[in-house]
Each structure stands twice: as C-alpha cells, then as structure tokens.
Amino acid sequence: MSSKVNLRNFDWLIFLILCTILTIGVFFVWSASSERFLFKQIIWVVMGFTLFFTLLYFDYLSFEHYAYIIYASVLFLLILLLSIGGSVKGSQRWFSIGSFSVQPSEFMKITLVLTLAKFLRYKKYGLGFFDIGISLLLAFIPMALIMKQPDLGTALILVPILFSILYAAGIRLSYLLILIGTGLAISPLFWMFMLKSYQKLRIIGFLWPEKTTDWGAGYHRLQSLIAIGSGGLFGTGWGNGTQNQMKFLPERHTDFIFAVIAEEWGFLRACLVLLLYIAFVACGIGIARNTRDPYGRLVVVGLVTMFATQIVVNVGMTLGVAPIVGVTLPFISYGGSSMLTSFVALSIIFNVKMRSKIDLASRRFYEMRY
C-alpha cells in the first residue's frame, strides 16, 4: 500500500468551510476580548495550519503503529497534571509555558480515537465482552482523570466517541443499548461521587431553573439568552453587542462565543454559521463512508463524532437546551489547546481521504504468508 499523498483527493470544500469558520472566529474573538487575545488567537491559527500541513506528509497508519505509546504518554501527562499543573478558577487543567497554556485533556480526545480504532480495527464480524470491556477501560481511565481536574465537558465528550467507534466497529445493537442502560442506572453514583457542587448546581439550573436558589448557577445561561434575544434577526452589529461589550456575558470569547455571534450578527447569520458546521460534519461523514481501510474508517468516525458533539453541546449551552459544561466551539472559540487539537484532528481526517487504502486483513497476515 502506497503511503504517498494523493493531492487530487484534497477536500477543497472542507478547506473552504474551515477558512470561513476561522475568519469568523478571529473577528469575534477580537470583538469579545481585546487585541492581545486576537494576536494570540492568530498565532494559534498559524501554528494550527503548520501542524495541519505537516501531518499530511505522514501516513495515518503511523498513528496506528504508535497509538498505544501516544495513549500512555498523554495518560501520564494527565496524571502529572494533578500534581504540578497550573490552577485557574479552581480547575487544574493546564501546563503553563510562558504566556501560553497547554491542556492535555484536549489531546486525549484524539488519542482515545486513535487507540480505540487500533484495538477494534479488525473486529468487524463481532465484538465480544472482552473487546467491549477493554474499550470501556481505555475510555474511563482518562475520563476519571479528567473529571478529577475537574473538566466535566471534555470528559463527557469521550463517551459519544466511545459509542460511535463501538458502533462502527460492529457492536451488536443490543449490547450498545445495554451499555447505555447501565450508564443511566449508575448515573446516581456518578452524581454523588464524581460531580462537584457547582457542577450539580449547573445541571439543576438547566433542568429546573425555577428551583435554583443560587444566582450564580443560572447566571451564564440567563446572560447568554439575553444576548441571543437582543440580537434579533439581523444583530446589533459587529462590536456593538451590549451583553458582550459591557461584559455581562461571562466567558464570552471561549465557551459563549456563539452567543456573541448571535447578538452582533443576529439570528439569520448565526444560522449561517450553523449551516457551515452542518456541511463540515456532513463532509466528514462522507469521508468515513467512502474509506475502505477499517482503521481509517474508525478514526474518521471518532473524530467527526468529536467535532459534532462539541458543536451540539456548545451551541446547546448558549441556547439553554444543554447544561453548561465548559465545551469550546471548534475553530471559533479562543484557546490554544482547543485550536491545535481541532487542526490535528482535521489533518488526520484529510490524511485518511488523501491516502486510498484497501486493507481487508491484518498486514501481519500477509507478512506471515509471504
């Protein structure tokens, strides 16, 4: 199998969508923060493009070869983070490098995709209990470490990634439903022993806003809805949003940047942003459907699920239809780790499409035979 890149398979449609989304993101990070954050965001975007094009020259099967090593390395960083990581607003999620910060949990999302895809790549004709058990273990160990930081949003994204790869790998639907039912059954234990008090208040504020006595628990949601409502159909104009410019809206350049877009651009152009994301995810699904190599297909499924989950959860948070769990909007929200992770994931998706492979059996089988 050739490892050369087929430039004819470069997906210019996704690339054009990406550039459009990035441009929107840069302008609204500027509107929601300052020139200092704008400059840093541009640096992250340039670094992201550098990573994107650099990784295209590596065969994605090299990620398969080193998947377990990468998994162990990122897992070690998550453990190390709990002892020496920098603490911001009570969360210990970052390693500080000068004026920049790196969040290892962001990279664990991609690492989990690569690892699960390697483990399940040749299980097409049936996943046994052992396969399912190991897959759960691979997902829940980093999930527990990320919850310890605490970072509920990133930890929960690992769940749909796990389920989507299991489904694509050929798990029986009955087994998948049993897993979901078991998860719902043990959710009270998760509530009692894993969630922090402020996380519980946010979920209560989402489900029963009238019963939330703590003003802070519903403040983010309320200000986001005010911002979106004040934008109307056509918006207040870039840089003219009152909730944004008067700093009523919290985390406006990161978690709630979609509320800034809706306030200053209005409902119609906010829907245009959503259409761009829908087209982006649809193209990713198309790549997964057309990929014949089992490892490549599972990787694309996992990464597209990662993007789709982040988009749905982030927009849901701003609209008040999902609990506030601190998830960024891909390629738009400010943040180095989030931006670089998104670029790496997208580069791997392009990598799979640009290297057409047919892998009907393990390469070890052919090495032993010939």
HUURZI-V399299 format. One record per run of one state. SS is the DSSP state (H for helix, E for strand, C for the rest). FROM is the first residue (numbers start at 1). LEN is the number of residues. If there is no record, write none. Layout:
ss=(SS SS)
from=(FROM FROM)
len=(LEN LEN)
This chain:
ss=(C H C H C H C H C H C E C E C E C H C H C H C H C H C H C H C H C H C H C H C H C H C)
from=(1 7 10 12 33 35 56 61 66 67 85 86 89 91 98 100 103 104 121 129 148 152 170 173 186 187 194 197 208 209 212 215 232 242 246 257 291 294 320 336 355 363 370)
len=(6 3 2 21 2 21 5 5 1 18 1 3 2 7 2 3 1 17 8 19 4 18 3 13 1 7 3 11 1 3 3 17 10 4 11 34 3 26 16 19 8 7 1)
